[in-house]
Amino acid sequence: MIRRCGTPPGRPAFRWQCVWSLARPARRLGTLWAPHEFERSRCKGRKNPETARRLARMSGLWRPRILLALDDALDLELRLLDAVDDELWSTSVDIAMDATLGQHFRHCLEHFQPPVHSSDGWVDYDARPRDRRVEKDRAHARRHLRSLMESASEIPARDLSRGVRVRCRVSNHPGPSGEVESTLGRELMYAMAHAIHHHALMAVMCRSLGVDLPEGLGMAPSTVAHRGG
């Protein structure tokens, strides 16, 4: 077990307290967990989510796989955002039914937000803000993504099994939206699977626009595993 807080002489500031134990086996959620658990809690003082994210990546055995996958998915969104300029971001693409990269990005982003921000126990996909500025302004889109990445980095491992109530309109028939019981972990899985399909469409759009694709864009992890990658 390691606990460090404050700034030891000759070392950079490190304001996160990291606690891990090799003696604690994986539990709950089956394959959503890495072989050992990774827990972190904040020390008093200014938080440093970027440091925590880097540590979590280096310590993959101590962080649930689903949260590592969430980190990767949001990092991929950031790399895609950085791969284009403002003009291409809002350029309509004929083969994509005149959609833009910015529109697909905004749609994916707003499906990550409900589960990541579900501290009240609700995951409401119908209440998405549909912020059209994200579709046109890359700087604005980056700010929203960075904020989401910070919030995602703060999700404790124990919350993956937390129950949530999900609301989502799945039919054009009159009446209220459907509501079901789920868990935070399951909804994060859904958001990532949903994003992969949009990333595949965005990969086609990038090729049409002559944009170099970020590695892994639009390729499902199960497909990579099936191909032996």
Secondary structure, DSSP 8 states (H G I E B T S, - for coil): -----B--TTS--B-EEEE--TTSB--SSGGGS-SB--EEEE-SS---HHHHHHHHHHTGGGS-HHHHHHHHHHHHHHHHHHTS-HHHHT--BGGGTTB-HHHHHHHHHHHHHHHHT-TTSEEEGGG----HHHHH-HHHHHHHHHHHHHHHHT--GGGGG-EEEEEE---SSSS--EEEEEEHHHHHHHHHHHHHHHHHHHHHHHHHHT----TTTT--HHHHHHTT-
